[in-house]
Amino acid sequence: MAENFDVRLRPLQASDSARLLAWRNLPDIRRWMYTDHHIPQAEHDLWFAAALSDAGRRDWIIEAENEPAGLVSLTGLGSPHRRGTLGYYLADPALRGRGVGAFAKHEAIEQGFAVLGLNKLWCEALVDNAASIGLLESLGFRREALFRAHVIKAGRPTDVVGLGLLASDWASCRDGVRDKLRTKGLPL
């Protein structure tokens, strides 16, 4: 078993705005976003104000060893279909591969199903984002869609993979996911 690693989620706060703008403009983050452009302050301010005020979303800052390290979100929570969209990024490349992203997504999945009573969580990833797709599949998500030429990246049409996780799927794989996270020393 790995040494204990302190990771937690805390709700997004107004004081996180500058940090999120910097993160969203990192090449490693922008590379996997639907848009390519450098996000200016005014555009970010509108996005951030909406994130703080939208009752149909939950956003958390991922903290690793008491340092902000990324963002995980549930959006589209007002759906009458009891469905939400899971989004995530880890800004600190040194934390990738250590289970931090899996832990953050685990916690958001738990919020979605156990707290918010959703029936389905949905994610989208650029087709060449193998790391994100693999992580989602390790958490029980299944590929459900291929959106051909869905976004324009670097001036070229790019496919997007849609993945879904039902509450019943999560009930079947949750314990195995938690066991894997514990072996990485993550707090469950």
N, C-alpha and C positions, 0 to 999 in steps of 0.2 A: 504494500500500500504506500502511496506517495505521502510526503509530508503535508500537513494541513495547509491549505491555501485559503486565505480570507477573501471571499467574493460575496458581494451582496448587491441588491438593487435598492435604489432610493428614488422617490418620485422626482420628476423633473421640476426644477425651480426657476424662477425668473433670473436668478444669478448665473444660470448655466448658458445663457444666450451666447456670449462671446466664445465660449469653449465650443459650443455646437457649430457655430459658424466656421471656426478654424477647422474642426474635424470634417465638416461637410465639404470643405475645400481641399482636403488632403488628396493627393493623386491616388493613393491606395483605396480611398473611400469613393471618390468620384468615379473611379474606373468601373465600379459595379452599380452605380446609380443609373437611373433612366436618362438623366441629363448629363451633358459633358461640361457645360460652361462653368466658369468661375462664378460663384454665387456672391453678388454684391450685398452690402449691408442692408439696403432698403428691401430687397427681395427676401433676405433672411428674416428681417424684422416682421414682415407680414406672415411668413411661414411660422415663425416662433410664436407670435401672438395667437395665431389660430391653434397651434399645438397646445398652448396653455388654456385656451378657453373652450375648446371643443369637447363637449360632454360625451361624444362618441369615440373618444380615444383615451388611452392610458400610455404614458411615456415614463420610462425609468432610466436613470443614469446607472450604468454598470460601474461599480467600484471594486477594484482589486487591490488588496493590501492598503485600503483606505484612500486610494487615488482614483479619480474619475478615469475610466478607461473606454467607455463606449455607451451606446444607446440601444435600448430594446423598446419596441412599441407594439401596442395592439390598436388598430384603427378600424373604422367601419362598424363600430359596436352598436349602432342604432338599427341594424338590420332586423327586420321582423323574422328573418330566417335563422336567427341565433348563430350568426356567422361573423367572424372577424378576421382581419389580416394581420399577420405577424411580420414585423420588420426589425432589422437589427444591423448594427455594425460595431466592430471593435476597432478603436482608433489606434491602440498601441500594438504594433506588430510583434513586440516581444512576448505578448500574452497569447498569441495565436498558437493553437495546437496544445494548449495546456488545460482545455476543458472549460475555459471562462465563457466562451460563446455558448457552448452546450448548456452550462449552468444557467446563464441568463435566459436562454430560450426555454429551458425547463421551467424556470420560475414564471415566465410570462404565460406558458402553456397552462400551468397550474392556476394562475389567475383567470385565464380565459374559461377553463372548464369548471374548476371547483368554486370559484368566487362569482364569476359573471354568468355562469350557467349556459355557456355557448355550446352548440352542437358541433361546430366545425371551425377550424382555423385554416387559413389559406396563406400561401406565400408564393411569391414570384421571384425568379432568379434568371439573370442572363444565362443563356445556354452554355456559355463557356466558363461559368463560375462553378467549376467542379467542386471546390472546397465547400461552398455554401450548400450546394445541392446534396453533397455527401453528408454534411452535418445534419441537414433536415431529414434525410432518409434514415440516419442513425437514431433520430428521435421519433421515428414512426411515420413521418410524412410519406405519402405516396405520390408519384408523378401522375397527374391527372390531365395535363394539357400541354400542348406545344403550340405556342402562339408564334406563327411564322412572321418574320419581318415586323415584329411588334413595336420595336423602338429603333430610333436612329442613333447609333453610337459611332463616333469618329467618322461621321458622314455616310455610314453604311447601314442598311437595314439589318437588324439583329433579332434572332429568335429569343423567345423567353419561355422558360419552363414553369408551369403552374403545379404546385404541390399542395395536397390537402391532408389534414389530420382530423379524423372524427373523434368525438369524445369516447366512443366505444373502442377505437384503435388505441387511444391513449391509455384507457383502462387496462388493455391487454399488454402494453409494452412499458408502462410507467415504472414498474419495479425494476426491470432490467436496465432501463436508462439510469435510474437512481443508483443502482449497484455500480455501473460504469463510472458515474461521477464520483462516487465515494472512493473508488480505487485511485482516482486522481487527487484525492485529498480535499475535495470540495465539500462545503458544509451543507449537509442535508439532514 
